[in-house]
Amino acid sequence: MTLRIGRYNFPYVVYDAASDVAYANLGPGSRGDDERIVSNPEGDRWIYDGAGRFSGLTLIEPAARLGRDGAVWTSLPSGEYSRVGGLDATIRAADADYQ
């Protein structure tokens, strides 16, 4: 599954249904010890690699937010507030696998 948030496309997405957390990365690979994590006002976490480049996002309680609000919105590093596209399909697919 792929997520789209503002100008960012996240082709590497994992949704953990048991903890209601979505992990989205711009590229393959694991996160390193030298990464920097910045929380936004919604409680989501933007991930920057050791060189300071934006590399991923952790969405906190996206299924709960989707059920409550009908969509998931998050603040981008630029300050823009943007809808998370593709999340409903990602959650549905993971829920089907989880059950």
C-alpha positions, 0 to 999 in steps of 0.5 A: 500500500502507498500513502500520500500526504501533501507532496509526499508519497510513501511507498513503504507502509506497514500498519500494526492493527494491534497497536493502531500505528502506521509506519510510512517510509520514503525508501526501503530499509530500517531506521537507524540510531542516528535518526531524529524524531519530531512530534507534530501537534497531532502526536504523529512523528516525522523521522529524519535520517542522520543527514537531516533528510526527511525519511518517514512518518509514524501515524499514531492511532490512525484507525481511531482517528479515521473512525472518529473524523472520517479522515486522518489529517496531519501537520507536515514539516512545512506547517501545512495541514494535509489529509492522509490519502490511502490510509483507509485501504491500508487499514482495511487490508491489515485488519483483514490479515489481523483477523 
